[in-house]
Amino acid sequence: MDKLIINEIELHRFKRYKQSTIKTPEGFCLLAGSNNSGKSTFMQAFALWEFCKSVVQLEQGIDSLLHENVGKRQGVGVNGEDFLPINIPSLKHLWTNLRIAAEEDSDGKKESDGYTLWIEVKWKNETINQDRHLRFSLSLANERLFIKNTRSNVTASESIPKIAYIPPF
């Protein structure tokens, strides 16, 4: 089994993070901070990434997550009432500022396809000593969430991290 260590999560227009890369300390297991500092949002981003990975994999197969298939398939649609990884009043609350129109991202690229929010998890596969990444982009249309793999360097023979999120009671 591959040893996978998550290094960072990159967030684009996710809730309070307009464009942020958050590094994870090696072996982190405790997240602490003051009220309204982003602890829950940070963990919800990981939960959403895992949800996206599961939905895309179930609907399109494991090969849809691989590098060679990035951007070759349509997004997978999910109804608002089927979206359960995090407790939010509306799917619109996932976005920093929900905009459907194209705008430039931090790399100067246009978000012309409406996929204006993305979450990318980066990890090190210590078995093969390589840095890996997998990005899911999201779009919202008529209270339907569309999920698409838009960046990956994952190959067929390797493992992808699994993330569990248990919300507070």
N, C-alpha and C positions, 0 to 999 in steps of 0.2 A: 504494500500500500504506500502511495506517495505521501510524503510529509509536506503539508501545505501551511504556510505562515502568511496570514493576511498582513500586508504592509501599510495599505492606505485605502481610503475610499474617496472618490472624487464625485462631487455633487454639482450639478448644473441646474439652477432654478428650482431646487428642491426645498420647499418650505422656507425656512429663514436663510438658507444658503444660496446666494445668487450664483456664485462660482467659488467653490472651495475644495481644497484637497486637505484631508485630515489624515495625518499619519497615525498609525496605531503602534504603541510601544510593543516591543517583542514580548510575547507571552502575556499580554494584558488580560486581566480578568475582572477588573474593577473599574467602574466609571463613576467619577465623583465630580461635583460642581455645584455652584449655587443655583438657586431657583432661576428658571428661564435662561439658562446658559447653553441649552442645546443638547443636553444628555439624551432626552427621549427622542428628539429629532434624529440624532446620530444613530441610535439603535433602530429607529423606524426605517431609516435609509437602508440599513442592512436587511431588515425584514422585507422591505419592498423589493430589493435586489433578488433575494431568495425566492420570493413569490413570482417575480418575472421569469426567473430561470426555470422554475417548475412549470409555469403555464406554457412557456415557449417549448420546453422539452416535451411536455405531454401532447401538445397540439401538433408540433412539427417534427419531433424526434430529436434525439441527442445530437445528431449531426448539424442541426440548425444553430448550435452554439459554437461551431468550429470556425476558425479563421477564414477558410475558403468559402463559407456560405454567408458572410457578413453582407447585408444589403441585398441579397438575392431573393428574399422572400418577403411577402406582405406581412404586416403586423398582425398579431393575434388580438382579437377583440374580447373584452370582458365587460359584462354589465356591472353597473355601479353596485347593485345589491349583491353581486357575487364577490365583490372585492372585500376581503376580510382580514388581511394581515395586520392592519393597524386601525384603530378607532378614530375615524374622522367624520365630521358632519356631512361632508360632500367631497367628491373626488377633486373638486377645484382647490381644496385646501392643500393639496400636494405641491402646488406650484407657488413659487415666490410671487410672481405676477403673471397670471395666466394670460398669454397672448397666443392667438392662433396664427397671426401673420408672421411672415419670415422676418428674422432679425439676425444680426451677426452674433456668433458666439465668441468666446475668448480667443479662439484661433483665427478670427476674422472670416470664418465660414458662415454662410447663410443657412439657417434652419428652414429650408424651403418646403420640407415635406410635412410640417406641422408637428414633428416630434421635438418639442421644445424643452422637455425635461429629461435629464439622464442621470443615471447612477452607474458608476464604474468601480468595481472592486479590483484591487491589484494585490497579488500575492506572489510569494516565492515558492516554487516547487523545489524543495531541497534535494529530492531524489535525482532530478535532472539538472539541478543548479541553474534554474532559469526563472526570470521574472515573467509572470503571466498577468493577463488582464481580460476582463469581460465586461462590456458596457451594454446596458439596456436603456433604450430611449422610450419615452411615453408621450402619447398624444391623447387629447380628450375631444370627443365629438358626440354631442347629444347624450351626455351622461354615460357614454361608453368609452372605456379606457382601452387604448391600443398600445401594444407592447411589441418592441422590435429590437433584435440584436443589431447594434450599429458599430461595434468595435470588439475585436477579439484576436488573441493570438493562441488560442487553445487548439490543440491537435487531438486527433481521434483517440490516441492511446493514453491520455493523461486524465487525472482526476481534477474535479472542480470543487472548490470549497462548498461545504454545506453550513448554513447559518440557521441557528434557532433563536427565536425571539419570544420571550415570555413576558407579556406586558404586565405592569403592576396591577394588583387587585384592588 
